[in-house]
Amino acid sequence: MKSIVEKYYVPVFFNHLIFLTEEERYSLYEGNNVEALGSLYKSQIVYNKNKKVDVYAKESYLKYQIDTEEDKNYVEVFPNFYKIHVPLKNIDFDDEDFFRKDECFMEDILNEEDAGKKRIFFRYKKIYKNINPNLICIHTVEIKDISFFTKSISFVNY
């Protein structure tokens, strides 16, 4: 008989938020690699023997390497940084998945006058089986123009 740990999966959520300058966004659109600082918010739901649910969350700032190379792993984890492979086509999730389908177009990274939105958003799910415990890692990646960041801090009074 399988133990609970072998039978079920523990969800871990990663929210990546990266701000790029206009020059970096257009460079990424042209197929160049970009390095930037971003924030990572990681949360995990943990079930213990008393059937109590605990949520652990941590926010950190780290280096990202972003490119448009085709890779089935859209998010790669390295000891000192994360590597994001922006999908050049839509990522399809199963209909049974609890996410709605997201549309990710590389043109969205461009300015509005170039038919863009100044941001790219996509979700990526990876399942790690046969580790203790089994994990479902759900990455939400948002790459925005730096102006979104500067607008948000202008509301803060010091």
C-alpha positions in Angstrom: 0.0 0.0 0.0 1.3 3.4 -0.9 1.8 6.0 1.7 0.1 9.4 1.5 3.3 11.0 0.5 3.7 8.7 -2.5 0.1 8.9 -3.5 -0.5 12.6 -3.5 1.1 15.7 -4.9 2.1 18.8 -3.0 1.5 22.1 -4.9 4.2 24.7 -5.0 3.4 28.1 -6.6 6.1 30.3 -8.1 5.1 33.9 -9.1 7.9 35.5 -11.2 7.6 39.3 -11.8 10.3 40.8 -14.0 10.5 44.4 -15.2 12.4 45.3 -18.4 13.3 48.6 -20.1 12.0 49.3 -23.6 15.4 48.5 -25.0 15.4 45.1 -23.2 11.9 44.3 -24.3 12.6 45.0 -28.0 15.9 43.1 -27.7 14.1 40.1 -26.4 11.5 40.4 -29.2 14.4 40.3 -31.7 15.6 37.0 -30.2 18.4 38.3 -28.0 19.0 37.0 -24.5 18.3 39.5 -21.7 19.4 39.5 -18.0 17.4 41.3 -15.4 16.5 41.4 -11.7 13.1 40.2 -10.7 11.1 39.2 -7.7 10.0 35.6 -6.9 7.2 34.8 -4.6 7.1 31.2 -3.7 4.2 29.6 -1.7 3.7 26.0 -0.7 0.8 24.3 1.0 2.0 21.6 3.6 -0.3 19.0 5.1 0.9 17.5 8.4 -0.2 14.3 10.3 -2.8 16.2 12.3 -4.6 17.1 9.0 -3.7 20.7 9.6 -2.8 22.8 6.6 0.1 25.2 6.7 1.0 27.7 4.0 4.6 28.8 3.7 5.6 31.8 1.6 8.8 33.5 0.8 9.6 36.5 -1.4 13.1 37.0 -2.8 14.8 39.1 -5.5 17.1 37.4 -7.9 18.7 37.4 -11.3 16.8 36.1 -14.4 18.1 35.1 -17.8 15.4 35.4 -20.4 15.4 34.1 -23.9 13.1 32.9 -26.7 14.8 29.5 -27.2 12.4 26.6 -27.7 12.5 24.4 -24.6 9.8 22.2 -23.1 10.9 23.5 -19.7 9.9 27.1 -19.8 11.4 27.8 -16.4 14.8 26.4 -15.4 16.2 26.7 -11.9 19.9 27.2 -11.3 21.7 27.8 -8.0 22.1 31.6 -8.5 19.4 32.4 -11.0 16.3 31.4 -13.0 16.2 31.0 -16.7 13.0 31.8 -18.5 12.3 30.6 -22.0 9.5 32.8 -23.3 7.2 30.6 -25.4 6.9 31.7 -29.0 3.5 30.0 -29.3 0.6 29.4 -27.0 1.0 26.9 -24.1 -1.9 24.6 -23.9 -3.1 23.2 -20.6 -5.4 20.1 -20.4 -9.1 20.9 -20.2 -9.2 19.2 -16.9 -6.6 21.6 -15.6 -7.7 24.3 -13.2 -6.2 27.0 -15.3 -7.9 28.7 -18.2 -6.0 28.7 -21.4 -3.6 31.6 -21.7 -2.5 33.3 -24.9 1.1 34.3 -25.0 2.3 36.1 -28.1 5.8 37.5 -28.4 4.3 40.7 -30.0 2.7 41.5 -26.6 6.1 42.6 -25.3 6.2 45.6 -27.7 4.8 49.1 -27.1 1.1 49.8 -27.9 1.9 51.8 -31.0 3.6 48.6 -32.3 0.4 46.5 -31.5 1.8 45.3 -28.2 0.8 45.5 -24.5 4.2 46.1 -22.9 3.9 42.8 -21.1 3.9 39.0 -21.5 2.1 36.6 -19.1 2.1 32.8 -19.1 1.7 29.9 -16.8 3.7 26.7 -16.8 3.2 23.5 -14.8 5.8 20.8 -14.1 5.2 17.6 -12.2 8.0 16.0 -10.3 7.2 12.3 -9.6 9.1 9.8 -7.5 10.6 12.4 -5.1 9.5 12.7 -1.5 6.9 14.2 -1.7 5.7 14.4 -5.3 5.4 18.0 -6.4 3.3 20.0 -8.8 5.2 23.2 -9.5 3.1 26.0 -11.0 5.0 28.9 -12.4 3.3 32.2 -13.2 5.6 34.4 -15.3 4.9 38.1 -15.9 7.4 40.2 -17.8 6.4 43.9 -17.8 7.8 47.3 -18.9 9.7 49.1 -16.1 7.1 51.9 -16.3 4.6 49.7 -14.5 7.0 49.5 -11.6 7.7 53.2 -11.5 4.0 54.0 -11.6 3.3 51.7 -8.7 6.0 53.2 -6.4 4.8 56.8 -7.2 1.7 56.2 -5.0 3.9 55.4 -1.9 4.4 58.3 0.6 7.6 58.3 2.4 
